[in-house]
Amino acid sequence: MPPTVLGRWTDSSALSLGVLGVGNIGMVHLKSAVAMPDVEVLAAADAVPANRDRAERAGAARTYDDYTTLLEHEDLDAAVVALPPFLHADAVERAAEEGIDVFVEKPLARSTEEADELLETATDAGIAVGVDHTLRYQPDMVGVKDAYEEGSVGHVPYASITRLNDHPLGKPPADEAPPEWPMDPDTAGGGSLVELGVHCFDVLEWLFGDLEVRDATTGQSLDIPAEDAATVLLRAPETNTTITLHCGTYQWEQLPEVNTRLRLEGVTGTISNKDHIPEDFYAGAARSALSNVASRLTGGEPDVFGPTLYLQAHYDALADFCTAIRNDEEPPVDGALGRRTLELAETAYELAETNESDELETPEVTP
């Protein structure tokens, strides 16, 4: 019989961690873990040699070109799964075979069906599953939640959230071709709704409770297979709040600007996340930008924490997961919450497809 999640981790020494995938977000997680005093990064895995080199420079004791080999050969307490979504289920299954808890980058899976299989595997093996939904860790979002719960604007009949970036193509001129998988809905699980929308769904349910998806539409500004824009109409029955959500991967990011805008329109005033951004945010971002430019010129490693508060949120999310594992507790953002965001995204996709099929065709006019 497999061990249960609770009571399985008893060693009082540093938590041993492996990072599966050390591309962009994987490096953020690796550097976060290296900076934690009670975590030891034993190894990292990536198919790209340059990524493995970066991981070694960042503090990984050993690197592998295959995550399965890493899981089989390293004595780990936990693993960060920062692989493309089409590999999440397999990575969790391999970790489950070794009894290793997992912290999975969002989306948890490509569909609720795949998520259910992944979570069943984890449950059978007695391993914990955490998901990297980071908006709820950002100080501006925490500030909105605190102000809302204090009742400073009274009842909130309407709210809106917008999240935009330039994933996956980036801002031109591009130094190299982007990876293909983020633009393939079969490998990524979808487009902007999965890349950005799941974060919004998570933070909105964190604020307002269970959501109902009432309507949705998707669109494309670029000639790519997956949608790069989505707008969703939501209802929160518990708080009687109507919410509009818009996410898109069509806008060039102008760091250090915050790319998520959240507004709660209450009966006595408005709460905005822009009002809760740390006072030193822009100064710190500017200093980090200059430091990163210098690092690139000298061949050094850039500081992944400085440019925005998003990266500190990733640190806090991983730290919370590690603390939960060490204390034999369920992760605060667990697999069920990760699955829930996929469920909302799937409902939105279904409504968007229905709306598209219901569009009236332009009638032909004959002379």
C-alpha positions in Angstrom: 0.0 0.0 0.0 1.5 3.4 -0.9 2.3 5.8 1.9 -0.1 8.6 2.6 0.8 12.3 1.9 0.5 13.1 5.6 3.2 11.6 7.8 5.5 10.6 4.9 8.0 13.5 5.1 9.7 13.3 8.5 13.4 14.3 7.9 14.2 17.6 9.7 17.0 18.4 7.3 16.7 20.6 4.2 14.1 19.5 1.7 15.7 18.0 -1.4 14.3 19.3 -4.6 14.7 18.6 -8.3 13.6 20.9 -11.2 12.2 19.3 -14.3 12.5 21.7 -17.1 14.7 24.8 -16.8 13.6 27.0 -19.6 12.2 30.5 -18.7 9.9 29.7 -15.8 11.9 26.6 -14.7 14.9 28.9 -14.1 12.7 31.2 -12.0 11.7 28.2 -9.8 15.3 26.9 -9.7 16.7 30.3 -8.6 13.9 30.6 -6.1 14.7 27.3 -4.5 18.4 27.9 -4.4 17.6 31.1 -2.5 15.6 29.3 0.2 17.6 28.4 3.3 15.8 25.2 4.0 15.8 23.7 0.4 18.6 21.9 -1.4 18.4 21.8 -5.2 20.0 18.4 -6.0 19.4 18.4 -9.7 17.7 19.8 -12.8 16.7 18.3 -16.1 16.3 19.8 -19.5 16.7 18.5 -23.1 18.5 21.7 -24.1 22.2 21.8 -23.3 22.3 25.6 -22.9 19.5 25.4 -20.3 21.4 22.7 -18.4 24.5 24.9 -18.4 22.5 27.8 -17.0 21.0 25.6 -14.3 24.5 24.5 -13.2 25.6 28.1 -13.0 22.5 29.0 -11.0 23.2 26.4 -8.4 21.9 22.9 -9.5 24.3 20.3 -8.1 23.8 18.0 -11.1 21.9 18.1 -14.5 20.3 15.5 -16.7 19.0 15.6 -20.2 16.0 13.5 -19.3 13.6 14.1 -16.4 12.8 10.4 -16.0 16.5 9.6 -15.4 16.7 12.4 -12.8 13.7 11.1 -10.9 15.1 7.5 -10.9 18.6 8.5 -9.8 18.1 11.3 -7.3 16.8 11.0 -3.7 14.2 13.7 -3.8 11.5 14.9 -1.4 9.9 17.0 -4.1 10.1 18.0 -7.8 9.1 21.1 -9.7 7.4 20.2 -13.0 8.2 23.2 -15.3 7.9 21.2 -18.5 5.5 22.0 -21.4 1.9 21.0 -20.5 1.8 17.9 -22.7 4.5 16.4 -20.4 2.9 17.2 -17.0 0.9 14.0 -16.7 3.8 11.8 -17.6 6.2 13.7 -15.2 3.8 13.3 -12.3 3.4 9.6 -13.1 7.2 9.2 -13.0 7.4 11.1 -9.8 4.6 9.1 -8.3 6.5 5.9 -9.0 9.3 7.3 -6.9 7.1 8.7 -4.1 8.1 12.3 -4.9 5.7 15.2 -4.2 5.2 17.6 -7.1 4.8 21.3 -7.6 3.4 21.7 -11.1 3.5 24.8 -13.3 0.2 25.9 -14.6 -1.8 24.7 -16.4 -1.9 21.5 -14.3 -2.8 19.6 -17.4 -4.2 20.1 -20.9 -7.8 19.2 -20.0 -9.9 18.2 -17.0 -9.8 14.6 -18.2 -6.0 14.6 -18.2 -6.0 16.4 -14.8 -8.3 13.7 -13.3 -6.0 11.0 -14.4 -3.0 12.9 -13.1 -4.6 13.5 -9.7 -5.8 9.9 -9.4 -2.2 8.7 -10.0 -1.0 11.1 -7.3 -3.6 9.9 -4.9 -2.9 6.3 -5.5 0.8 6.9 -4.8 0.2 9.1 -1.8 2.1 12.1 -3.2 1.1 15.8 -2.8 0.3 18.0 -5.8 0.7 21.8 -5.7 0.1 24.2 -8.6 1.9 27.4 -9.4 -1.1 29.9 -9.5 0.8 33.0 -8.5 -1.6 35.9 -8.8 -2.9 35.3 -5.3 0.7 35.8 -4.1 1.2 39.2 -5.7 1.1 42.1 -3.1 -1.2 44.1 -5.3 -3.7 41.3 -5.4 -3.4 40.7 -1.7 -4.0 44.4 -1.2 -7.2 44.2 -3.2 -8.4 41.1 -1.3 -7.7 42.8 2.1 -9.5 46.0 1.1 -12.5 44.0 -0.2 -12.8 41.9 2.9 -12.6 45.0 5.1 -15.7 46.2 3.3 -14.2 49.5 2.3 -16.4 49.8 -0.8 -19.4 47.9 0.4 -21.1 45.5 -2.0 -19.3 44.9 -5.3 -21.9 44.4 -8.1 -19.2 44.5 -10.9 -15.6 43.6 -11.3 -13.1 43.3 -14.2 -9.7 41.7 -14.8 -7.4 42.0 -17.7 -4.2 40.2 -18.2 -2.0 40.7 -21.3 1.5 39.8 -22.5 3.4 39.0 -25.7 3.8 35.3 -25.2 4.9 33.3 -27.1 6.4 35.4 -29.9 7.9 38.1 -27.8 8.7 41.7 -28.8 10.5 42.0 -32.1 13.2 41.9 -33.2 13.5 38.2 -32.2 16.9 36.8 -31.6 15.7 33.3 -32.3 12.6 31.4 -33.3 10.1 30.8 -30.5 9.4 27.3 -29.3 6.6 25.7 -31.3 4.6 24.0 -28.4 3.1 27.2 -26.9 1.4 28.0 -30.2 0.0 24.5 -30.6 -3.3 24.0 -28.7 -2.8 20.2 -28.7 0.5 20.4 -26.8 -0.2 23.5 -24.7 -3.9 22.7 -24.0 -5.1 25.9 -25.6 -4.1 29.5 -26.2 -4.4 32.6 -24.1 -7.2 31.2 -22.0 -4.8 28.5 -20.7 -1.7 30.6 -20.7 -3.2 33.6 -18.8 -6.9 33.0 -18.2 -6.4 30.2 -15.7 -4.5 32.6 -13.5 -7.4 35.0 -13.6 -10.0 32.3 -12.8 -7.9 31.3 -9.8 -7.6 34.7 -8.3 -11.3 35.5 -9.0 -12.5 32.4 -7.1 -10.0 33.3 -4.4 -11.8 36.6 -4.1 -15.5 35.8 -4.9 -16.0 32.1 -4.4 -17.3 29.7 -7.1 -17.8 31.2 -10.5 -20.3 30.6 -13.2 -19.2 31.1 -16.8 -22.1 32.9 -18.6 -20.6 33.7 -22.0 -17.3 33.8 -23.9 -15.6 34.7 -27.1 -12.1 34.0 -28.5 -10.2 35.7 -31.2 -6.8 35.8 -33.1 -4.8 38.9 -33.9 -1.9 36.7 -35.2 -1.8 33.9 -37.7 -1.2 31.1 -35.2 -3.3 28.0 -34.4 -4.3 28.9 -30.8 -6.4 31.9 -29.8 -4.4 34.9 -28.7 -7.4 36.7 -27.1 -10.4 35.7 -25.0 -13.2 37.6 -23.2 -15.3 35.8 -20.6 -18.5 36.9 -18.8 -18.7 35.4 -15.3 -21.1 35.5 -12.4 -20.2 34.9 -8.7 -23.5 33.8 -7.1 -22.1 33.9 -3.5 -21.4 37.7 -3.7 -23.9 38.5 -6.5 -21.0 40.0 -8.6 -20.8 40.1 -12.4 -17.3 39.9 -13.7 -15.6 40.4 -17.1 -12.3 38.8 -17.8 -10.1 39.5 -20.8 -6.8 37.9 -21.5 -4.5 38.1 -24.5 -1.1 37.2 -25.8 -1.1 39.9 -28.5 0.3 42.9 -26.6 4.0 43.7 -26.3 4.9 43.8 -22.6 6.4 47.1 -21.5 8.2 46.1 -18.3 8.2 47.1 -15.6 4.5 47.9 -16.1 2.2 45.5 -14.3 0.3 43.5 -17.0 -2.7 42.5 -14.8 -5.4 45.0 -14.1 -8.1 44.2 -11.5 -10.9 46.6 -10.5 -13.7 46.0 -8.1 -16.5 48.5 -8.5 -18.2 48.8 -5.2 -21.3 50.8 -4.2 -19.2 53.3 -2.2 -16.0 53.2 -4.3 -13.5 51.3 -6.4 -10.6 49.0 -5.4 -7.8 48.7 -8.0 -4.7 46.6 -7.8 -2.7 49.6 -9.2 -3.4 51.3 -5.8 -1.6 48.4 -4.0 1.6 48.1 -6.0 4.6 48.4 -3.6 6.0 51.9 -3.5 9.5 50.7 -4.4 8.3 48.6 -7.3 9.3 50.8 -10.2 12.6 51.9 -8.7 13.5 48.3 -8.0 12.6 47.3 -11.5 14.7 50.0 -13.0 17.7 49.0 -10.9 17.3 45.4 -11.9 16.9 46.2 -15.6 20.3 48.0 -15.5 21.9 45.2 -13.6 20.5 42.6 -16.1 21.9 44.6 -19.0 25.3 44.7 -17.4 25.1 40.9 -16.7 24.4 40.2 -20.3 27.4 42.3 -21.4 29.7 40.5 -19.1 28.3 37.1 -19.6 26.8 36.8 -16.2 23.5 35.5 -15.1 20.6 38.0 -14.9 18.7 38.5 -11.6 15.3 36.8 -12.1 13.7 38.3 -9.0 14.1 42.0 -9.7 12.2 43.2 -12.8 8.7 42.6 -11.5 6.7 41.5 -8.5 5.5 38.5 -10.4 8.8 36.7 -9.8 8.7 37.3 -6.1 5.2 35.8 -6.2 6.6 32.6 -7.8 9.1 32.4 -5.0 6.4 32.8 -2.3 4.2 30.2 -4.0 7.0 27.6 -4.2 8.1 28.4 -0.6 4.5 27.8 0.6 4.5 24.5 -1.2 7.8 23.4 0.4 6.6 24.5 3.9 3.4 22.4 3.5 5.4 19.4 2.4 7.8 19.8 5.3 4.9 20.1 7.7 3.0 17.1 6.3 0.2 19.4 5.1 -1.7 19.7 1.9 -0.3 22.4 -0.4 -2.3 25.6 -0.1 -2.9 25.7 -3.9 -3.5 22.1 -4.6 -4.3 19.9 -7.6 -8.1 20.4 -7.1 -7.7 24.2 -7.5 -5.5 23.6 -10.6 -8.2 21.4 -12.1 -10.9 23.9 -11.3 -9.3 26.6 -13.5 -9.2 24.1 -16.4 -12.9 23.3 -15.9 -13.7 27.0 -16.1 -11.5 27.4 -19.2 -13.2 24.4 -20.9 -16.6 25.9 -20.3 -15.5 29.2 -21.8 -14.1 27.4 -24.9 -17.4 25.5 -25.3 -19.4 28.8 -25.1 -17.1 30.5 -27.5 -17.4 27.7 -30.0 -21.2 27.8 -29.7 -21.2 31.6 -30.3 -19.0 31.2 -33.3 -21.3 28.6 -34.9 -24.3 30.7 -34.2 -23.0 33.7 -36.1 -25.3 34.8 -39.0 -23.9 34.3 -42.4 -24.0 37.2 -44.8 -26.8 36.6 -47.2 -26.1 36.5 -50.9 -27.7 39.2 -52.9 -28.6 38.4 -56.5 -29.6 40.9 -59.1 
